[in-house]
């Protein structure tokens, strides 16, 4: 039997050839008809972009086309499963998406599909046979094919890069850490520490100390601000209580210069004592002796268990705010930017490098950093309240839209900003609680005068204040 082939160039098709052309015009077109070839080219470019692999099945290499269709079907299946997981099992979905191995597999698959999409797009343009189309349509078809190729390839490359950024950020910020912990008395408590770290800052002290208590059921957050100079803190059970059974009294040392304030603990423990001997498991769990000593002091002062910490490097603080597009702050008084007077009594007008004016402002990272630091024309207590104000503003700015549209910048800033011992296994649960927290107001407790005597703090009263804030009596209960 003689095989039926496509008509020769310029030759009139036979009756059997015409029947085959009419039945399968995409694979065996009438090449002598510019109208047919133009319409065929438009169809191949569009259908090949909408359903990658379909153009090859219909008009080219069927094996390549079937592979492309199988990959496309797999991609659509994954997208449907992700959508179902978001609506039906969000915590399980986040558990998978925050797993570094799963992200690595997703990155490889996304990169492979992007490459396949580009190969199919180029091959589709070849199959279109533009030289047979009408001259006036050739440019339009080629332009459409190139635009769709750039859009699809760019989207795939962006997705691959974003997945890689997420994987690297998770690996950099969150280690395996210690084992997951159950909530303590209904709350997850996390110590927040802020300071300027950098080369030569061996004696770095924590400039900002607070504890975030997250309700394990509702996600409601309470932030307790601890003055950095809070003295004589009692320690929870551990090595520091053995050294200071009656509270941290500290002492002056010519080399270390430590005192009784809670922010002196890192210097004392890591530079002037054998911190690794005091806290031998700290490094293995992603922490440090200085942080663990500060945890123990905060636990003793507030009367709560604090299993985790987050350290915020002020050098990266401005980058995070810029990555979020700035934060809105209501400024109550005029504040100077700058490192303070060169001598006692020097006017702020002489040393200030700029001013933050009163009123509602959209602050960039640099302005927000000075807003959190400024204290020479106000007090440490005012500065604590401004830092808490910024924390709340940043939490409000962490919307899904902001994070998705600025993901690369936010992830890069977070990598340079944060150290923590929160294990990766806790992230899905904390993310779920964070989404709940955004729907509720944040409660703040400031351990400042006149509420707390800064010379002789009453730690029994402080613990009762924290307990009452975390466990307020219901209308049917009498206060204890």
GURO-760105 format. One record per residue (C-alpha): residue number from 0; residue in one letter; chain; z, y, x. Coordinates in nm, 4 decimals. Layout:
<lumnus>
(NUM 'A' 'A' (Z Y X))
...
</lumnus>
This chain:
<lumnus>
(0 'X' 'A' (0.0000 0.0000 0.0000))
(1 'X' 'A' (-0.0922 0.3427 0.1342))
(2 'X' 'A' (0.2021 0.5815 0.1543))
(3 'X' 'A' (0.1715 0.9057 -0.0383))
(4 'X' 'A' (0.2247 1.2039 0.1869))
(5 'X' 'A' (0.2439 1.5768 0.1319))
(6 'X' 'A' (-0.0975 1.7473 0.0989))
(7 'X' 'A' (-0.2684 1.8513 0.4167))
(8 'X' 'A' (-0.2692 2.2227 0.4961))
(9 'X' 'A' (-0.5274 2.3912 0.2705))
(10 'X' 'A' (-0.6352 2.0640 0.1060))
(11 'X' 'A' (-0.6285 2.0143 -0.2669))
(12 'X' 'A' (-0.3634 1.7582 -0.3623))
(13 'X' 'A' (-0.4761 1.4293 -0.5124))
(14 'X' 'A' (-0.3683 1.3323 -0.8635))
(15 'X' 'A' (-0.0907 1.1103 -0.7264))
(16 'X' 'A' (0.0081 1.3880 -0.4841))
(17 'X' 'A' (0.0192 1.6433 -0.7676))
(18 'X' 'A' (0.2505 1.4170 -0.9685))
(19 'X' 'A' (0.4871 1.3820 -0.6753))
(20 'X' 'A' (0.4830 1.7574 -0.6098))
(21 'X' 'A' (0.5594 1.8301 -0.9752))
(22 'X' 'A' (0.8499 1.5857 -0.9760))
(23 'X' 'A' (0.9985 1.6813 -0.6352))
(24 'X' 'A' (0.8832 2.0340 -0.5536))
(25 'X' 'A' (1.1675 2.1091 -0.3116))
(26 'X' 'A' (1.0948 1.8153 -0.0809))
(27 'X' 'A' (0.7175 1.7977 -0.1359))
(28 'X' 'A' (0.6110 2.1497 -0.2319))
(29 'X' 'A' (0.2614 2.2766 -0.2790))
(30 'X' 'A' (0.2422 2.4492 0.0587))
(31 'X' 'A' (-0.0840 2.6160 -0.0384))
(32 'X' 'A' (0.0906 2.8210 -0.3080))
(33 'X' 'A' (0.2817 3.1253 -0.1759))
(34 'X' 'A' (0.4440 3.1637 -0.5189))
(35 'X' 'A' (0.5838 2.8103 -0.5079))
(36 'X' 'A' (0.6968 2.8411 -0.1474))
(37 'X' 'A' (0.8682 3.1765 -0.2130))
(38 'X' 'A' (1.0584 3.0457 -0.5129))
(39 'X' 'A' (1.1501 2.7300 -0.3173))
(40 'X' 'A' (1.2829 2.9357 -0.0247))
(41 'X' 'A' (1.5093 3.1441 -0.2512))
(42 'X' 'A' (1.6470 2.8294 -0.4152))
(43 'X' 'A' (1.7148 2.6496 -0.0878))
(44 'X' 'A' (1.8994 2.9463 0.0644))
(45 'X' 'A' (2.1173 3.0030 -0.2429))
(46 'X' 'A' (2.1979 2.6412 -0.3261))
(47 'X' 'A' (2.2494 2.5599 0.0409))
(48 'X' 'A' (2.5148 2.8317 0.0615))
(49 'X' 'A' (2.6838 2.7528 -0.2689))
(50 'X' 'A' (2.6937 2.3753 -0.2029))
(51 'X' 'A' (2.6615 2.3221 0.1745))
(52 'X' 'A' (2.4593 2.0094 0.2437))
(53 'X' 'A' (2.2627 2.0204 -0.0812))
(54 'X' 'A' (1.9564 2.1850 0.0769))
(55 'X' 'A' (1.9298 1.9038 0.3309))
(56 'X' 'A' (1.9649 1.6344 0.0625))
(57 'X' 'A' (1.6918 1.7961 -0.1461))
(58 'X' 'A' (1.4473 1.9035 0.1222))
(59 'X' 'A' (1.5530 1.7942 0.4709))
(60 'X' 'A' (1.7536 1.5394 0.6656))
(61 'X' 'A' (1.9344 1.3377 0.3981))
(62 'X' 'A' (2.1884 1.1933 0.6425))
(63 'X' 'A' (2.2940 1.5409 0.7534))
(64 'X' 'A' (2.2926 1.6547 0.3922))
(65 'X' 'A' (2.5168 1.3702 0.2759))
(66 'X' 'A' (2.7602 1.4442 0.5585))
(67 'X' 'A' (2.7635 1.8107 0.4578))
(68 'X' 'A' (2.8184 1.7254 0.0908))
(69 'X' 'A' (3.1040 1.4899 0.1791))
(70 'X' 'A' (3.2694 1.7606 0.3902))
(71 'X' 'A' (3.2209 2.0139 0.1106))
(72 'X' 'A' (3.3694 1.7766 -0.1466))
(73 'X' 'A' (3.6686 1.7208 0.0838))
(74 'X' 'A' (3.7163 2.0975 0.1208))
(75 'X' 'A' (3.7045 2.1529 -0.2551))
(76 'X' 'A' (3.9510 1.8667 -0.3081))
(77 'X' 'A' (4.1943 2.0215 -0.0601))
(78 'X' 'A' (4.1649 2.3617 -0.2302))
(79 'X' 'A' (4.2350 2.2072 -0.5717))
(80 'X' 'A' (4.5345 2.0166 -0.4351))
(81 'X' 'A' (4.6708 2.3342 -0.2759))
(82 'X' 'A' (4.6368 2.5193 -0.6050))
(83 'X' 'A' (4.8105 2.2382 -0.7953))
(84 'X' 'A' (5.0826 2.2221 -0.5316))
(85 'X' 'A' (5.1447 2.5972 -0.5585))
(86 'X' 'A' (5.1992 2.5799 -0.9334))
(87 'X' 'A' (5.3617 2.2362 -0.9634))
(88 'X' 'A' (5.5425 2.1617 -0.6350))
(89 'X' 'A' (5.5676 2.4790 -0.4282))
(90 'X' 'A' (5.8497 2.3682 -0.2003))
(91 'X' 'A' (5.6678 2.0474 -0.1134))
(92 'X' 'A' (5.3527 2.2477 -0.0435))
(93 'X' 'A' (5.5353 2.4870 0.1898))
(94 'X' 'A' (5.6936 2.1894 0.3669))
(95 'X' 'A' (5.3451 2.0632 0.4506))
(96 'X' 'A' (5.1994 2.4045 0.5329))
(97 'X' 'A' (5.4863 2.4915 0.7681))
(98 'X' 'A' (5.4591 2.1678 0.9619))
(99 'X' 'A' (5.3042 2.2330 1.3072))
(100 'X' 'A' (5.1219 1.8981 1.3116))
(101 'X' 'A' (4.9745 1.9621 0.9671))
(102 'X' 'A' (4.8683 2.3098 1.0792))
(103 'X' 'A' (4.7034 2.1679 1.3915))
(104 'X' 'A' (4.5072 1.9181 1.1810))
(105 'X' 'A' (4.4117 2.1957 0.9375))
(106 'X' 'A' (4.2969 2.4172 1.2250))
(107 'X' 'A' (4.0767 2.1411 1.3684))
(108 'X' 'A' (3.9255 2.0627 1.0270))
(109 'X' 'A' (3.8669 2.4312 0.9488))
(110 'X' 'A' (3.6971 2.4840 1.2830))
(111 'X' 'A' (3.4832 2.1743 1.2382))
(112 'X' 'A' (3.3766 2.2698 0.8863))
(113 'X' 'A' (3.2921 2.6237 1.0023))
(114 'X' 'A' (3.0664 2.4830 1.2726))
(115 'X' 'A' (2.9056 2.2447 1.0222))
(116 'X' 'A' (2.8532 2.5323 0.7768))
(117 'X' 'A' (2.6724 2.7327 1.0463))
(118 'X' 'A' (2.4534 2.4348 1.1437))
(119 'X' 'A' (2.3611 2.3724 0.7799))
(120 'X' 'A' (2.2844 2.7406 0.7267))
(121 'X' 'A' (2.0478 2.7551 1.0235))
(122 'X' 'A' (1.8807 2.4312 0.9180))
(123 'X' 'A' (1.8391 2.5639 0.5629))
(124 'X' 'A' (1.6591 2.8683 0.6963))
(125 'X' 'A' (1.4241 2.6321 0.8850))
(126 'X' 'A' (1.3594 2.4293 0.5715))
(127 'X' 'A' (1.2720 2.7459 0.3782))
(128 'X' 'A' (0.9420 2.7701 0.5781))
(129 'X' 'A' (0.9204 3.1479 0.5482))
(130 'X' 'A' (0.5682 3.1558 0.6941))
(131 'X' 'A' (0.4457 2.9962 0.3703))
(132 'X' 'A' (0.6276 3.2437 0.1457))
(133 'X' 'A' (0.4830 3.5703 0.0240))
(134 'X' 'A' (0.4878 3.8291 0.3043))
(135 'X' 'A' (0.6790 4.0789 0.0911))
(136 'X' 'A' (0.9610 3.8250 0.0272))
(137 'X' 'A' (1.0030 3.6919 0.3800))
(138 'X' 'A' (1.2289 3.9723 0.5011))
(139 'X' 'A' (1.4491 3.9548 0.1911))
(140 'X' 'A' (1.4937 3.5772 0.2136))
(141 'X' 'A' (1.5697 3.5928 0.5866))
(142 'X' 'A' (1.8145 3.8798 0.5377))
(143 'X' 'A' (1.9955 3.6964 0.2575))
(144 'X' 'A' (2.0189 3.3789 0.4648))
(145 'X' 'A' (2.1590 3.5687 0.7642))
(146 'X' 'A' (2.4110 3.7636 0.5535))
(147 'X' 'A' (2.5354 3.4456 0.3845))
(148 'X' 'A' (2.5545 3.2725 0.7214))
(149 'X' 'A' (2.7602 3.5572 0.8693))
(150 'X' 'A' (2.9884 3.5687 0.5634))
(151 'X' 'A' (3.0518 3.1940 0.5579))
(152 'X' 'A' (3.0830 3.1622 0.9358))
(153 'X' 'A' (3.3068 3.4675 0.9586))
(154 'X' 'A' (3.5298 3.3455 0.6765))
(155 'X' 'A' (3.5613 3.0048 0.8393))
(156 'X' 'A' (3.6337 3.1559 1.1803))
(157 'X' 'A' (3.8989 3.3844 1.0285))
(158 'X' 'A' (4.0621 3.0934 0.8471))
(159 'X' 'A' (4.0658 2.8886 1.1681))
(160 'X' 'A' (4.2138 3.1771 1.3647))
(161 'X' 'A' (4.4753 3.2495 1.0983))
(162 'X' 'A' (4.5906 2.8885 1.0886))
(163 'X' 'A' (4.6126 2.8891 1.4672))
(164 'X' 'A' (4.8127 3.2119 1.4646))
(165 'X' 'A' (5.0537 3.0685 1.2080))
(166 'X' 'A' (5.0979 2.7504 1.4116))
(167 'X' 'A' (5.1626 2.9415 1.7333))
(168 'X' 'A' (5.4033 3.1833 1.5634))
(169 'X' 'A' (5.6026 2.9016 1.4054))
(170 'X' 'A' (5.6216 2.7175 1.7351))
(171 'X' 'A' (5.7223 3.0330 1.9214))
(172 'X' 'A' (5.9836 3.1633 1.6763))
(173 'X' 'A' (6.1248 2.8484 1.5185))
(174 'X' 'A' (6.2174 2.5528 1.7335))
(175 'X' 'A' (6.3422 2.2167 1.6251))
(176 'X' 'A' (6.6924 2.3636 1.6515))
(177 'X' 'A' (6.9880 2.1750 1.5212))
(178 'X' 'A' (6.9954 1.9582 1.2118))
(179 'X' 'A' (6.9607 2.1211 0.8687))
(180 'X' 'A' (7.2915 2.2301 0.7185))
(181 'X' 'A' (7.4101 2.2325 0.3614))
(182 'X' 'A' (7.5133 2.5656 0.2067))
(183 'X' 'A' (7.8722 2.6685 0.2709))
(184 'X' 'A' (8.0612 2.7545 -0.0469))
(185 'X' 'A' (7.7261 2.8105 -0.2195))
(186 'X' 'A' (7.5725 3.0334 0.0493))
(187 'X' 'A' (7.3556 3.0197 0.3588))
(188 'X' 'A' (7.4965 3.2740 0.6033))
(189 'X' 'A' (7.2802 3.4081 0.8871))
(190 'X' 'A' (7.3976 3.6399 1.1656))
(191 'X' 'A' (7.1535 3.9276 1.2277))
(192 'X' 'A' (7.1672 4.0821 1.5745))
(193 'X' 'A' (6.9670 4.3775 1.6994))
(194 'X' 'A' (6.9384 4.5213 2.0489))
(195 'X' 'A' (6.6981 4.6511 2.3112))
(196 'X' 'A' (6.6153 4.3601 2.5395))
(197 'X' 'A' (6.3961 4.3842 2.8441))
(198 'X' 'A' (6.3798 4.3549 3.2189))
(199 'X' 'A' (6.7068 4.4431 3.3825))
(200 'X' 'A' (6.9089 4.4289 3.0606))
(201 'X' 'A' (7.1484 4.1549 3.1783))
(202 'X' 'A' (7.4376 4.3531 3.0318))
(203 'X' 'A' (7.2649 4.3973 2.6955))
(204 'X' 'A' (7.5068 4.4457 2.4081))
(205 'X' 'A' (7.4189 4.3981 2.0430))
(206 'X' 'A' (7.3643 4.7419 1.8861))
(207 'X' 'A' (7.3403 4.6113 1.5311))
(208 'X' 'A' (7.5475 4.3255 1.3876))
(209 'X' 'A' (7.5372 4.2080 1.0283))
(210 'X' 'A' (7.5514 3.8903 0.8238))
(211 'X' 'A' (7.3072 3.8039 0.5453))
(212 'X' 'A' (7.4554 3.5712 0.2833))
(213 'X' 'A' (7.1908 3.4067 0.0628))
(214 'X' 'A' (7.2951 3.2372 -0.2595))
(215 'X' 'A' (7.1686 2.8797 -0.2342))
(216 'X' 'A' (7.0749 2.8698 -0.6043))
(217 'X' 'A' (6.9571 3.2179 -0.7017))
(218 'X' 'A' (6.8457 3.3608 -0.3669))
(219 'X' 'A' (7.0600 3.6730 -0.4238))
(220 'X' 'A' (7.1301 3.8355 -0.0863))
(221 'X' 'A' (7.4421 4.0151 0.0349))
(222 'X' 'A' (7.4363 4.2003 0.3677))
(223 'X' 'A' (7.7685 4.2621 0.5409))
(224 'X' 'A' (7.7507 4.5246 0.8142))
(225 'X' 'A' (7.9886 4.4722 1.1053))
(226 'X' 'A' (8.0608 4.7731 1.3308))
(227 'X' 'A' (7.9579 4.6893 1.6839))
(228 'X' 'A' (8.2920 4.8167 1.8202))
(229 'X' 'A' (8.5050 4.6294 1.5663))
(230 'X' 'A' (8.8103 4.5278 1.7742))
(231 'X' 'A' (9.0450 4.2296 1.7871))
(232 'X' 'A' (8.8229 3.9962 1.5859))
(233 'X' 'A' (8.9851 3.6569 1.5188))
(234 'X' 'A' (8.7686 3.3610 1.6155))
(235 'X' 'A' (8.6854 3.0559 1.4085))
(236 'X' 'A' (8.7765 2.7193 1.5568))
(237 'X' 'A' (8.6163 2.6771 1.8980))
(238 'X' 'A' (8.6428 2.7672 2.2658))
(239 'X' 'A' (8.6930 3.1404 2.2108))
(240 'X' 'A' (8.9889 3.0812 1.9821))
(241 'X' 'A' (9.1415 2.8722 2.2589))
(242 'X' 'A' (9.1064 3.1730 2.4901))
(243 'X' 'A' (9.2147 3.4286 2.2292))
(244 'X' 'A' (9.4372 3.2606 1.9675))
(245 'X' 'A' (9.5529 3.6019 1.8376))
(246 'X' 'A' (9.2116 3.7711 1.8282))
(247 'X' 'A' (8.9774 3.9154 2.0869))
(248 'X' 'A' (9.1683 4.1606 2.3028))
(249 'X' 'A' (8.9346 4.1584 2.6020))
(250 'X' 'A' (9.0182 4.3526 2.9154))
(251 'X' 'A' (8.8603 4.5892 3.1595))
(252 'X' 'A' (8.6837 4.4330 3.4539))
(253 'X' 'A' (8.5247 4.6442 3.7318))
(254 'X' 'A' (8.2159 4.4238 3.7316))
(255 'X' 'A' (8.1805 4.3353 3.3627))
(256 'X' 'A' (8.3567 4.6244 3.1961))
(257 'X' 'A' (8.4183 4.4320 2.8747))
(258 'X' 'A' (8.6518 4.5543 2.6008))
(259 'X' 'A' (8.7834 4.4278 2.2697))
(260 'X' 'A' (8.4803 4.5228 2.0567))
(261 'X' 'A' (8.2742 4.2448 1.9022))
(262 'X' 'A' (7.9572 4.3644 2.0770))
(263 'X' 'A' (8.1227 4.3074 2.4171))
(264 'X' 'A' (8.1266 3.9305 2.3733))
(265 'X' 'A' (7.7811 3.8590 2.5161))
(266 'X' 'A' (7.8606 4.0430 2.8395))
(267 'X' 'A' (8.1951 3.8727 2.8740))
(268 'X' 'A' (8.0805 3.5198 2.7954))
(269 'X' 'A' (7.7487 3.5128 2.9802))
(270 'X' 'A' (7.8224 3.7286 3.2827))
(271 'X' 'A' (8.1944 3.6982 3.3442))
(272 'X' 'A' (8.2781 3.3535 3.2128))
(273 'X' 'A' (8.1077 3.0175 3.2361))
(274 'X' 'A' (7.9259 3.0464 2.9043))
(275 'X' 'A' (7.7417 2.7174 2.9483))
(276 'X' 'A' (8.0744 2.5387 2.9861))
(277 'X' 'A' (8.2154 2.7115 2.6773))
(278 'X' 'A' (7.9077 2.6335 2.4641))
(279 'X' 'A' (7.7239 2.3435 2.6326))
(280 'X' 'A' (7.5011 2.2701 2.3291))
(281 'X' 'A' (7.3855 2.6279 2.2680))
(282 'X' 'A' (7.0572 2.6155 2.4603))
(283 'X' 'A' (6.9636 2.2758 2.3159))
(284 'X' 'A' (6.9939 2.4207 1.9655))
(285 'X' 'A' (6.7915 2.7341 2.0439))
(286 'X' 'A' (7.0892 2.9659 2.0881))
(287 'X' 'A' (7.2919 3.1097 2.3775))
(288 'X' 'A' (7.6636 3.1258 2.4659))
(289 'X' 'A' (7.6804 3.4986 2.3915))
(290 'X' 'A' (7.5299 3.4509 2.0467))
(291 'X' 'A' (7.7599 3.1562 1.9703))
(292 'X' 'A' (8.0676 3.3576 2.0703))
(293 'X' 'A' (7.9527 3.6406 1.8425))
(294 'X' 'A' (7.8989 3.3895 1.5611))
(295 'X' 'A' (8.2538 3.2608 1.6030))
(296 'X' 'A' (8.3905 3.6162 1.5918))
(297 'X' 'A' (8.1892 3.7018 1.2791))
(298 'X' 'A' (8.3039 3.3784 1.1116))
(299 'X' 'A' (8.6667 3.4559 1.1898))
(300 'X' 'A' (8.6384 3.8172 1.0763))
(301 'X' 'A' (8.4595 3.7461 0.7465))
(302 'X' 'A' (8.6077 3.4053 0.6636))
(303 'X' 'A' (8.2691 3.2341 0.6148))
(304 'X' 'A' (8.0663 2.9738 0.8038))
(305 'X' 'A' (7.7615 3.1079 0.9884))
(306 'X' 'A' (7.5372 2.8272 1.1145))
(307 'X' 'A' (7.2325 3.0352 1.2128))
(308 'X' 'A' (7.1403 3.3612 1.3813))
(309 'X' 'A' (6.8334 3.5837 1.4039))
(310 'X' 'A' (6.7996 3.8232 1.6973))
(311 'X' 'A' (6.5721 4.1236 1.6445))
(312 'X' 'A' (6.4397 4.2872 1.9587))
(313 'X' 'A' (6.4119 4.6605 1.8976))
(314 'X' 'A' (6.1158 4.6741 2.1366))
(315 'X' 'A' (5.9172 4.4738 1.8809))
(316 'X' 'A' (6.0813 4.6328 1.5759))
(317 'X' 'A' (5.8302 4.9188 1.5655))
(318 'X' 'A' (5.5368 4.6764 1.5948))
(319 'X' 'A' (5.6542 4.4814 1.2904))
(320 'X' 'A' (5.6831 4.7942 1.0777))
(321 'X' 'A' (5.3376 4.9078 1.1884))
(322 'X' 'A' (5.2032 4.5597 1.1059))
(323 'X' 'A' (5.3480 4.5930 0.7551))
(324 'X' 'A' (5.1792 4.9300 0.7090))
(325 'X' 'A' (5.5006 5.1333 0.7391))
(326 'X' 'A' (5.8111 5.1560 0.5206))
(327 'X' 'A' (5.9269 5.4087 0.2622))
(328 'X' 'A' (6.2670 5.5653 0.3315))
(329 'X' 'A' (6.4601 5.8412 0.1545))
(330 'X' 'A' (6.6016 6.0513 0.4389))
(331 'X' 'A' (6.9196 6.2362 0.3425))
(332 'X' 'A' (6.9601 6.4646 0.6452))
(333 'X' 'A' (6.7623 6.5986 0.9393))
(334 'X' 'A' (6.7821 6.3641 1.2396))
(335 'X' 'A' (6.6693 6.4120 1.6006))
(336 'X' 'A' (6.4510 6.1738 1.7956))
(337 'X' 'A' (6.5554 6.1229 2.1556))
(338 'X' 'A' (6.8071 5.9620 2.3881))
(339 'X' 'A' (7.0839 6.2152 2.3444))
(340 'X' 'A' (7.2299 6.5087 2.5344))
(341 'X' 'A' (7.2162 6.5238 2.9122))
(342 'X' 'A' (7.5686 6.6693 2.9164))
(343 'X' 'A' (7.8466 6.7049 2.6574))
(344 'X' 'A' (7.7806 6.9828 2.4131))
(345 'X' 'A' (7.4087 7.0185 2.4824))
(346 'X' 'A' (7.2307 7.1270 2.1646))
(347 'X' 'A' (7.0062 6.8721 1.9929))
(348 'X' 'A' (6.7306 7.1356 1.9881))
(349 'X' 'A' (6.7298 7.1156 2.3691))
(350 'X' 'A' (6.7004 6.7389 2.4112))
(351 'X' 'A' (6.5285 6.6216 2.0920))
(352 'X' 'A' (6.1679 6.5082 2.1340))
(353 'X' 'A' (6.1082 6.5449 1.7606))
(354 'X' 'A' (6.2816 6.5506 1.4243))
(355 'X' 'A' (6.2939 6.3320 1.1136))
(356 'X' 'A' (6.2986 6.5647 0.8165))
(357 'X' 'A' (6.4850 6.5021 0.4867))
(358 'X' 'A' (6.3023 6.3631 0.1851))
(359 'X' 'A' (6.0972 6.0558 0.0960))
(360 'X' 'A' (5.8913 5.9482 0.3975))
(361 'X' 'A' (5.6436 5.6773 0.4814))
(362 'X' 'A' (5.7641 5.5921 0.8312))
(363 'X' 'A' (5.5603 5.4299 1.1029))
(364 'X' 'A' (5.7289 5.1985 1.3516))
(365 'X' 'A' (5.8191 5.4651 1.6064))
(366 'X' 'A' (5.9805 5.6947 1.3490))
(367 'X' 'A' (6.1688 5.4055 1.1886))
(368 'X' 'A' (6.3006 5.3003 1.5283))
(369 'X' 'A' (6.4427 5.6463 1.5947))
(370 'X' 'A' (6.5828 5.6547 1.2397))
(371 'X' 'A' (6.7751 5.3333 1.3130))
(372 'X' 'A' (6.8950 5.4541 1.6552))
(373 'X' 'A' (6.9872 5.8175 1.5906))
(374 'X' 'A' (7.3628 5.8745 1.6124))
(375 'X' 'A' (7.4325 6.1812 1.8268))
(376 'X' 'A' (7.4347 6.4257 1.5349))
(377 'X' 'A' (7.6005 6.1797 1.2954))
(378 'X' 'A' (7.8351 5.8817 1.3374))
(379 'X' 'A' (7.8050 5.5112 1.4112))
(380 'X' 'A' (7.8929 5.4470 1.0477))
(381 'X' 'A' (7.6003 5.6596 0.9281))
(382 'X' 'A' (7.3743 5.4732 1.1674))
(383 'X' 'A' (7.4921 5.1388 1.0268))
(384 'X' 'A' (7.4011 5.2523 0.6760))
(385 'X' 'A' (7.0565 5.3670 0.7922))
(386 'X' 'A' (6.9981 5.0298 0.9594))
(387 'X' 'A' (7.0867 4.8539 0.6362))
(388 'X' 'A' (6.8524 5.0901 0.4495))
(389 'X' 'A' (6.5710 4.9910 0.6852))
(390 'X' 'A' (6.6464 4.6206 0.6458))
(391 'X' 'A' (6.6113 4.6521 0.2693))
(392 'X' 'A' (6.2901 4.8554 0.3017))
(393 'X' 'A' (6.1348 4.5933 0.5305))
(394 'X' 'A' (6.2286 4.3141 0.2873))
(395 'X' 'A' (6.0632 4.5067 0.0047))
(396 'X' 'A' (5.7503 4.5491 0.2159))
(397 'X' 'A' (5.7227 4.1736 0.2775))
(398 'X' 'A' (5.5059 4.1140 -0.0296))
(399 'X' 'A' (5.2581 3.8234 -0.0411))
(400 'X' 'A' (4.9698 4.0731 -0.0556))
(401 'X' 'A' (5.0911 4.2630 0.2518))
(402 'X' 'A' (5.1525 3.9485 0.4542))
(403 'X' 'A' (4.8165 3.7922 0.3633))
(404 'X' 'A' (4.6120 4.1055 0.4312))
(405 'X' 'A' (4.7942 4.1799 0.7585))
(406 'X' 'A' (4.8819 3.8252 0.8595))
(407 'X' 'A' (4.7530 3.8392 1.2168))
(408 'X' 'A' (4.9420 4.1610 1.2948))
(409 'X' 'A' (5.2628 4.0470 1.1231))
(410 'X' 'A' (5.2606 3.7088 1.2980))
(411 'X' 'A' (5.1970 3.8629 1.6404))
(412 'X' 'A' (5.4716 4.1208 1.5905))
(413 'X' 'A' (5.7120 3.8521 1.4685))
(414 'X' 'A' (5.6449 3.6395 1.7760))
(415 'X' 'A' (5.7442 3.9296 2.0027))
(416 'X' 'A' (6.0335 4.0363 1.7799))
(417 'X' 'A' (6.2469 3.7433 1.6793))
(418 'X' 'A' (6.4611 3.4766 1.8392))
(419 'X' 'A' (6.6432 3.2365 1.6113))
(420 'X' 'A' (6.8012 2.8950 1.5899))
(421 'X' 'A' (6.6879 2.8400 1.2297))
(422 'X' 'A' (6.5154 2.4993 1.2485))
(423 'X' 'A' (6.1640 2.4487 1.1178))
(424 'X' 'A' (6.2941 2.1965 0.8669))
(425 'X' 'A' (6.4835 2.4747 0.6835))
(426 'X' 'A' (6.1863 2.7100 0.6499))
(427 'X' 'A' (6.0444 2.5792 0.3181))
(428 'X' 'A' (6.3811 2.6132 0.1457))
(429 'X' 'A' (6.4475 2.9576 0.2937))
(430 'X' 'A' (6.0990 3.0731 0.1935))
(431 'X' 'A' (6.1636 2.9650 -0.1641))
(432 'X' 'A' (6.4950 3.1534 -0.1632))
(433 'X' 'A' (6.3246 3.4604 -0.0135))
(434 'X' 'A' (6.0787 3.4701 -0.3039))
(435 'X' 'A' (6.3719 3.4580 -0.5457))
(436 'X' 'A' (6.5596 3.7267 -0.3495))
(437 'X' 'A' (6.2741 3.9762 -0.3890))
(438 'X' 'A' (6.3338 3.9792 -0.7631))
(439 'X' 'A' (6.6982 4.0887 -0.7258))
(440 'X' 'A' (6.8861 4.3865 -0.5808))
(441 'X' 'A' (7.0530 4.3454 -0.2417))
(442 'X' 'A' (7.4305 4.3855 -0.2276))
(443 'X' 'A' (7.5720 4.5569 0.0811))
(444 'X' 'A' (7.9210 4.5578 0.2299))
(445 'X' 'A' (7.9959 4.8060 0.5073))
(446 'X' 'A' (8.3130 4.7496 0.7089))
(447 'X' 'A' (8.3508 5.1187 0.7899))
(448 'X' 'A' (8.6145 5.3896 0.7315))
(449 'X' 'A' (8.7838 5.4544 0.5018))
(450 'X' 'A' (8.7411 5.0993 0.3713))
(451 'X' 'A' (8.8355 4.9452 0.7073))
(452 'X' 'A' (9.0663 5.0904 0.9735))
(453 'X' 'A' (8.8619 5.0822 1.2924))
(454 'X' 'A' (9.1680 5.0923 1.5180))
(455 'X' 'A' (9.3642 4.8095 1.3535))
(456 'X' 'A' (9.1382 4.6217 1.1094))
(457 'X' 'A' (9.3099 4.4208 0.8364))
(458 'X' 'A' (9.1139 4.0968 0.8610))
(459 'X' 'A' (9.2952 3.9395 0.5663))
(460 'X' 'A' (9.1735 4.2274 0.3486))
(461 'X' 'A' (8.8216 4.2042 0.4990))
(462 'X' 'A' (8.7961 3.8337 0.4140))
(463 'X' 'A' (8.9121 3.9031 0.0597))
(464 'X' 'A' (8.6526 4.1817 0.0257))
(465 'X' 'A' (8.3745 3.9456 0.1347))
(466 'X' 'A' (8.4985 3.6647 -0.0892))
(467 'X' 'A' (8.5095 3.8968 -0.3913))
(468 'X' 'A' (8.1537 4.0163 -0.3243))
(469 'X' 'A' (8.0138 3.6643 -0.2827))
(470 'X' 'A' (8.2113 3.5118 -0.5701))
(471 'X' 'A' (8.2744 3.7837 -0.8285))
(472 'X' 'A' (8.4805 3.6715 -1.1292))
(473 'X' 'A' (8.2848 3.5902 -1.4430))
(474 'X' 'A' (8.3748 3.7728 -1.7664))
(475 'X' 'A' (8.5870 3.4737 -1.8729))
(476 'X' 'A' (8.7741 3.4516 -1.5422))
(477 'X' 'A' (9.0715 3.6459 -1.4209))
(478 'X' 'A' (9.0426 3.7873 -1.0689))
(479 'X' 'A' (9.2339 3.5716 -0.8227))
</lumnus>
